[in-house]
Amino acid sequence: MAKNITIKDIAREAGVSIALVSFVMNNRVEADGKQKYRVGEATKERILEVARRMNYKPSSAARMLRQGRTRVIGVIVSDLGNIFFGIIAKEIEKIITRNGYTVLFGSSDEDPERFDRLVRSFLEKDVEGFIVVPCLECGPSLEKIQAAGRPFVTIDRRNPLYDVPAVLIDNEGAAKTAVDALRKQGATRIGMLSYAMRISTMIERERGFREAAGVQAPIYLMGFHSMQEDTERAAEKLLAAGIDGMVCASNEASVCLIKALHRRGIEIQKDVRIVGFDYSNVYDIFTPRISHMLQPLPRIAQESIQILFRLIEKKEQGNDISLENEKIILNATLI
């Protein structure tokens, strides 16, 4: 195995000190156009010639550490196993890698303690910034990020206690579109399957649903860790109420409801029509195909990274990043 050449090897071969080789290899140009270290031209050329001959490859990690940079971003989502967050994560990784950064991923599983462990772990690895999907009761963890002076951007949902940059969709408008779609398909008694956890995304979708379907329209709730069991109970209630159209607040909610109705012999898209949020491959097996509100996932990734890079740049320039409160609201499309 070929030996990794170090500046110590170059110094020995060139007959100079290790410090002098380090000066030459890291002799950056300052703002006034002058080099930071003054090294004689002949000595500099001799060192560089030895480095070329020995095929010296400088360590990018060491260079970043010398510059006080790691070029690492931490991303915390709810569940990387969910296709919604999986696609966003893939887009983020693609863009971040293209810009010379590395990304660390973690799933909070909607658990504030797990979220906090990920934050502490990423801070120990000296990440330069975060993109997070904040779970309930994660405020103390967000405070740790702020106390460490790291910029962060939230996606998918907002945290009302922290006026920080966020990339979201118009959840209320999307829920209204879903209700209208069910009515056009012939549904007359419409309900909604949502989550018991009171995150901003669900609250906004429920508000839009109620505005479009009426304040008396039923909303059935399921726990994040008991989705199928709670949906089974909801299925009994909605069938007893004569519901013939359902808005599902996520792709997972749609799949849970399809399973529950199928077990009861209900013909999907005939006895009960469904409009969901986000894509699931099970939508394609029904006739007519199940419609869904498609969120612009690549745009969510792109916008969040652009904001974060701007914050990192401001921080590197010594500017205050604590008052950044940019909000980007995107539209979902009925597919």
N, C-alpha and C positions, 0 to 999 in steps of 0.2 A: 504494500500500500504506500502510495506517494506521501511524503511528509508535507505537512502544511508549513509553508515558509512564513516566518514571523519577522518583525522588524529587528529582533535580536540577531537572526541569521544574516540579514542584510547589513547590519552594523558591523558584524564580525568580518564579513566578506569585503566591505568597503573600507574597513579600518577607521571607523568613526564611532562616536558614542551612540547608544540607543536613543538618547534624548534628541540628538541631531537628526536621526532618521525620522523620528516621530514629528519633529518640526517640519521637515520637508514634506512628509506624506499628508500632514494635516494643516498645511500652511494656507489657510483660507484668506480670501481677499476681503478686507474690511469695507465699510461704507464709503470711505474716502478713496477707494481704489488701490490702496497700498496693502501689501501682504502683512499679516500679523507678525511674522518672525522674519528677521533679516538673516538670510543665509547666502554665502558667496555663490555666484553662478556656477563656478567650476565644481565646487563641492556638491551643489545641488544636482548637477548633471551626472556626476559620478555615482551618486546614490540612486538616482532614477534609472541609470543604465544597469546597475547591479540588480535592482528590483525587477526590471524587464527581463534580464537574463535568467533570473531565478524564478520567473513566472509568479511573482508575488501577487496574491489576491487579498486586498484589504477586507477586514471583517466589517460587514454593514452593521451588525449588532453593536460592535465596539464603537463604531463611528456615531451611531445614534446616541449611545450613552454619553459620549464625549460632548455631544451637542445638547444634552439634556432632553432628548427625544426618544420615545420608544416606537412611535408610529403604530400603536396598537389601539384598537377601538373595542369596547365591551358592549355587547348587545344582549339584552335580557328580554325575552318574550314570555308569553304565557305557557305555550306548549309547542315545541318544535315538531311534534308528531302530528299536529293539526296542519292540513294542507294550506290553510290561510297563512299561518305564521311561517310554515316551511318555504313557501314561495317568496315571502318578504325577505327571509333570511338569505335565501339563495341570491336574490337580487342585490341585497346589501353586500354580501361577500364579493360578488362579481365587480361591483363598482369600487369598493374599498381596495380590493387587490389591484385593480387597474390603476389606482392612485398611489400605489407603493405602500399601502398599509396592510396590517394583519388584523384579523378580527377574532375575538373570543365570543362564543355563544353560550347561553344558558337558558334553561326553562324554569320559571318560578313555580309552575303548577298552581298558580293563584295562592301560594303560601307565602305570607310576609316574612317568615323566618328563613325560608329557602331563598327568597329574594335578597334578604340581608346578607346571607352567606355568600351569594354570588357577588354582591356589591363589594364586600370586604375582600374577597378573593381577587377580583379584578383590580381593586385599588392597590393591593399588595403587588400586583404585576405591573403597576404604574401605567395603566391605560390612560390615554390622553383625552378620552371623552366617552360618553355613553349614549346609546339609543335604547330606550326602555319602553316596555308596556307596563305601566304601573299597576300593581295589584292593590286590593284594598289593604289599608293599614300599613302601607310601605313608606309612609311619610318620614319616619326616623332614618330610613335607608337613603332617601333622597336628600335629607339633610346632611348625611355623611358625604355624599357626592359633592354637594355644594361647599361643605366645610373643607374638603380636600382641594377645592378650586378647580374641579373638573366640569367642563360644560356638558350638558346633557339635553337630549330632545326626547319627547314622548311621542309615541305613535299609537293609533287605534283608539285611544281614550285620553281624556284630560284628567288632571288632578286639580280640583278646585282650590286647594290650599297653596298651590305653587304656580305662580304666573311665569311659566317657562315655555320655551318653544314647543309647539305641538303640530303634528300632521294628522289630520282627521278627515272623515267624510261627513257629509251632511246627513246624519243618521235620521233626523226627523223627516226630511224630505224623502229619503229612501223608503222609510216605512210607509209613508203616504202613497208612494208609487206602488208599493207591494199590495196595499189594500185596493187601490184602483184596478190593478191587474186582476185580482181575484173577482172583483165585480164584473169586469169585462168578460171573464170566463164563466159567468153565470152564478157565482156564489152569492147567497143572500144573507146568511148568518155566519159572520166571520169572527174568528178568535185568533189568539196569538200564543205561541210557546216561547217563553223567554227564560232568563236566568234569575235565580233568587239573589245572587250577589249584586249589590247596588253600585256597579261601575257605571261611569258616565255613558258608555256606549249603549247599554241596555236601557237606562233611564230615558235617553233621547229617543231610541227606537220605540219604546213604549208610548212616549208622549206623542210622537208622530202617528202611531197606530191609533191611539184614542181620538186624536183630532180628526182622523179620516174615517174611522169605523164607528165612532160614538163613544161617549163616556161609559155606557153600559156594556160595551163589547168586552167579553171575558179575556183575561190574560192569565195563562197557566204558567206557573214557575217551576223550574227544576234546579236542583243543586249542581254545582260544578263537579262534585265527586259522587253524585247519585243521579246522573242524568237519565239513564234508562229506567230505573225504578220509579222516579218521579213522573216520567213521561207515560209510563203504563197507567198510573193513577189519573193523569190528565186525560188520557185517551178515553177512559170510562166516563169522565165528566163531560167532555166535549161531545161525545156521541149521545149521551143522555140529554144534552141541551139542544141537539139537532144542528150542531155546527157543520156547515158544508164547505167552509173555506178557512185555511189556517196560514197565518204568517209565521214563519220560523225565524228566530233571531240570529241563527248561525247555521252553518252547514252541519255541524254535529247535532243541533236540535232537529233539523230536517230528517237526518238519518234515524235518530231515536224515534221520531213520530212515525216514520214510514214502517219501522219494525213493529211498533206497538199496534198500528192500524192493520198491518198485514196479518198479525197473529189473531186478530178479531174478524178476519174475513172481509175487511173493508176494501173496496176497490179504489185505489189511489187514482186521482184525477177524474173520477166519475162520482163516487159517493162523497169523497172529501178531496177538494183541490188544495194544493200547497204552493206557496211562493216562499222561497228561502232567501237567506243571505249567503253569498259566496258559493262557489262551485263545489259539487260533489259528483263523482262519476256515476252514482246511482240514479241521478236525474234522467240520464239518457235512456233508461230501460222502460220508462213509462210513456204511454200515449194518451193524451198529448204530453210532450216532454215537460218536466217540472221547470217553471221559470224561476229565476233567482236574480237578486241584486248583486251585480258583479262590481266589487271594489277595484279601483285602479292600483293594484299592488305594486307594479314597477314604479309608478309615480310616487307612491308613498315612500318607497325605499329611496328613490332619487332625491326627493325633496328633503327628507330627514337628513341624508348624508350631506347635502349641500349646506343646510343650516349648520350642522355640526362642524363642518370644515371651516365655515366662516367664523364660528365661535372660537375654534382652536387657533385660527390665525389672529383673531383679536387678542386672545390670551397671550400668544407669543409676542405680540407687539406691546404687551403691558397694559392693554385696555381693560376696562371693567366689563365683565360679561354677566353680572348678576341681574341686570335690568332687561335683558333680552326677553321679549315676550311675543315673538313672531308666531302667528297662527296661520296655518294653511288649511283651508277647507276644500276638499275635493268632492266631486259628485260620483255616485254609484250609477251604474247603467243597468236597466232591466234587460236580461238576456232570456 
